[in-house]
Amino acid sequence: AVFANLALAIIGYITGFEMFARLNIYFAVWSVIPFGSWDGAKILYGGRMLWFITVILVAIAFFYSITVV
């Protein structure tokens, strides 16, 4: 769900739906937190390097949505 939200955010920015893109990025930020049965915990237990790369990608998208748009 994290990568799907990032893909939908990119599509939203390209098509001009900035609010839709921001909501997808915010949901990706919450989903990457490794808590309970959330996606972040599943990614973390699958591999720490994959989780770290995912967190970096989500952080870049988050800061882009805050500063640029």
CORQUI-V459874 format. One record per backbone hydrogen bond with DSSP energy under -0.5 kcal/mol. NH is the residue of the N-H (numbers start at 1). CO is the residue of the C=O. E is the energy in kcal/mol with one decimal. If there is no record, write none. Layout:
{{NH CO E} {NH CO E}}
This chain:
{{5 1 -2.0} {6 2 -2.0} {7 3 -2.2} {8 4 -2.5} {9 5 -2.0} {10 6 -2.1} {11 7 -2.2} {12 8 -2.4} {13 9 -2.3} {14 10 -2.2} {15 11 -2.3} {16 12 -0.9} {17 12 -2.3} {18 16 -1.2} {21 17 -2.0} {22 18 -2.6} {23 19 -2.2} {24 20 -1.8} {25 21 -2.1} {26 22 -2.7} {27 23 -2.2} {28 24 -1.9} {29 25 -2.2} {30 26 -2.0} {31 27 -2.1} {32 28 -1.5} {33 30 -0.8} {35 33 -1.8} {38 35 -2.2} {40 31 -1.8} {40 33 -0.5} {41 33 -0.6} {41 38 -0.5} {42 38 -1.5} {43 39 -2.5} {44 40 -2.5} {45 41 -2.5} {46 42 -1.1} {47 43 -1.5} {51 47 -2.0} {52 48 -2.6} {53 49 -2.5} {54 50 -2.2} {55 51 -2.6} {56 52 -2.2} {57 53 -2.4} {58 54 -2.5} {59 55 -2.5} {60 56 -2.3} {61 57 -2.2} {62 58 -2.6} {63 59 -2.7} {64 60 -2.1} {65 61 -2.3} {66 62 -1.6} {67 63 -2.4} {68 64 -1.8} {69 64 -1.3}}
